[in-house]
């Protein structure tokens, strides 16, 4: 059976299945709190308590966000005493993705500053 575009339904299902990992990856960037967490992890390792203080969110909420980022293969953790310390697995790739997102957002007129060092948020914090 073919659909309106002339492709077989099985081809469409295969195409959607092939896109599932990308969908999961982009979904992990869909929450502002996760973006802020990724920005902070670009600067180096952080404990959950550090992230909760900065974000003003509960420990359980930050932990849930970190779990989603970990499931997506973006974040790793290591034990440090009774705490866990989180870091980016692919920091350079995340930085490149944020730079590409900035370029695209600038083209659409919705520029935001994703860079934790040079972005709008960093400038506000330094004042």
N, C-alpha and C positions, 0 to 999 in steps of 0.2 A: 504494500500500500504506500502511496506517496502523498505528501502534503501539498499545500498551495505553492510552496517554493520549488516543488519538483524533486525534493529529496525523500528518500525512503525513511519511514518512521524509525527503522532500526539504525540508520545512519545518524539521525538526530539524537537518539538515545546514546549512541556511542560518543557523539560529539559532546553531549552534556556530561557523560561519565568522565571523559577525558579532561573536562574543565573543572571537575570537582576539587582537585587539589588547589587550583588557583582561586576558586570560590572560597575555600576554607582560609587561604592565606589572606585574601582581601577582607574577608569577614573579621579577621583578627585585627585589622586596622580600622574597623568601623565604629569603634567606641572611643570618644575623646579621652577617657581615663587611660585606656590602653596606649593611645598615642603619647600621652604625657609620661607614662611609665617608660615607653621606649625612648623618649627624649632623655629622660634621666639616666637610663641605662647606657645611652651613648656616652655619657660622661664618666662611666665606670660602674663598678659593682655597688649594689644597694641591698640593704636588708628590708624586709617587709615593713618594719617599724619606721624606717626612714621614709619610705614611700607613703605610708599612711599619714605621717606628720605633714608631708608636703601636700598631698592631695586632699587631706581633710576627710578621708573616707575610712570606713571601718576596716579592721584587719581582715575580716572575712571577705569583704568586697575586693580589696587589693589582692588577696590570695586567689580569689576566683579569676580575676583578670590575668594574674601571672600564670595560672594554670592554663588558660586559653592560649596565651602567648607561648607557653611551653609546649602545648599540644601541637601548635602550628610550627614548631621547630625554630622559633625565634629567640627563645630564652632558655637558659640553663640555670641550675642552682647547685650549690655545694653547701654542705653543712659547715657551720662555724659555731662551735659550742652548741648551745640549745637553739640557735637561730639558723636560718638559711640565708645565704647570700646569693643574689640573682645577678646575672650578667647576660649580655647579648651573645648569641652564638655567632652571628654574622653581622657584626657591627658595621663594617664597611659597606656591605650590601644594603643594610637598612638606611645608612646615610645617603647612599646613591639613590635609593628609592624615594626618600624624603626630598632630595634635590630635584628629582624628576617630577614628583608631585607638585613641588613649588613652581616649576616651569609650566606645568599644565594648568595649575590654578591661576598663575599670572596671565596666561593666555585667555582664560575664561573670565577674568576680572575678579576672581575671588582669592587673591593672594593672601596667604597666611604664612607665618614664620614657623616652620617645623624645626629649624636648627636650634638646639638648646644653647649653643654658644653665641651665635650671631643673630638669632631671631628676635622678634618683637618682645617675647616674654623675657628673654635674657636681658634686653635693654631696660625693661621696666624693673627687673629685680636688682640691677646694678645701681639704680638711681636712689 
